[in-house]
């Protein structure tokens, strides 16, 4: 039963991240929206690399595609790529200080944004340079707080470790 409750808690964190991703914002603030799903996925991929993997990332990506009305598989491809990096480098990233982790998250979100922009470019859709850089910057700045918050909740509620 503890494992079931732990899985429910992880799903709940992903649901919160998806809600924050589609929450309406003023036009000027949409450029500054962090990549919430990427942040939460990276945390769980680093914290529980053997339980949260590529399958979770692909499922989350499909859910984001459906919620955002984008091409199916666009976010799935990008999230699978960043989850793979998080799983492969989880031991190294755990050893970094918070600010080094923030820099790593900045580059990982930049890769995510690049893959989304690449798919949009192939499809002939335009994208803004601000929508490319600003989510990576805000995600990198928010990472220490997201990490601390999710770590504290994981230690209380998740029995998978």
N, C-alpha and C positions, 0 to 999 in steps of 0.2 A: 504494500500500500504506500510506503514511503516513496518508492520509485515512481509510482503513478502520480503522486502529489508533486514530486519534483518535476516531472515532465509537464504537468499542468502549469506549474510556476514558470517554467521556461517558455511555454507557449504564451502565457500571459505577458511576459516581457516583450515577446515579439509582437503581440497584438497592440500593446501600448506604443511600440516603435512605429508600427504601421499607421496607427491613428495619428501620431505626431507627424508622420510623413504626408498625410493627406489633409491635415488640418488647414482650413483656409487662413491665409495671411494677407495683410495688405500687399499691394504690388511691390513696394520698395523692399519689403521684408522677405519676399520669396527667394531672393538671391542669397540671403543669409541663412536659409534653412539648412541645418546640419543633416547629414545622411544618417538618420536615426537607425534605420534597419541595418546599415553597414556597421555602425558602432555596436549595436547589441549583438549582431552576428559575430563580429570580431571578438567581442568579450567572451562569448560562449565558446567560440572556436579555440581561443587561447586557454580558457579555464577548463573546458571539458572536451579536448580534441578527439577523444575516442567515442564520445556520445553525440556530439553535434558536428555534422560534417557536410559533405557536398549535397547529399539528399535534402537535408534541411534547407540549405542555401537555395537549391533549385525550387523547392516548394514555396519558399518565401518570395523568390523572384517571380514565380507565376502569380502568386497572390498580389504582388505589387503591380504586375502588368495588368491584371484584371481591375484592381482598384484605380489605377491611373489611366486606364484606357489606352495603354501603349501596345506595341506589337508583342505578341506572346513569345517569351523566350529572351527578350531584351534584358530585363533585370535578372533573369535566371542565369544567363551567361556571365554577367558582370558579378553577381553574388557568388556563383560557383568559383570564379577566378579568385576573388578576394578571400573566400573561405579556405580554398586550397593553400593560399599563401599563409593565412593565419594558422592553419593546422601544421603546415610544414615548418614554420618558424616559431611555433608556440614556446619552445624552450628558450630561444634567444630573446623573444619579446618579453617574456616574464622577467628576465634578468635586467632589463633596461630600467632606468629611472622613469618617473612619470613623464618628464619632458622629452626623453628619448622615445618613449612609447608614443607620445603625441606626435613627434616628427614621423615616426613609422606609420601611424594612423593617417597623417596628412598625405603621405605618398600613396598609401593603400586606397584612400578615398579618391585621390587624383586618378589612380588607375581605374577605379570604378567609374568615375565621371568620364574618363577617356573612352572606355568601352561603350558606355551609353551614347556618347557623342559620335563614336564611330558608327554604331548601328543607325543612329539618326541620320548621319551623313550619307550612308549607303542608301537609305530610304528617301533621301532628298529633303529631309526636314532640316530647318535651320536651328541653330542653338546659339545662345549668348555666351560670350567669354566670361561674363560675370557668373553665370550659372555653372561655369566650369570650375572657377577658382574659389569662389566664396564658400560653397559647402565644404570644401576640403579644409579651408582655414578655420571655419567655425567648428567643424568636427574635431580637428586637431586640438583646438582650444578647450573644447568640452570633454575630451577624452579622460583626463584625470578624474573629473567628478563622476562621469558615467562609470568608470572603472571602480572607484571607491563605493559608489552606491550599489552597483550590481554585485561586487564582491561581498559586501555586508549582507545583502539579501541572500546570496548564494550560501553563505556560511550559516544562516538561520534556517533556510527553507529547502535547500537542495541536498538530497541524500545520495546523489550519484557519484560524488567524489571519492 
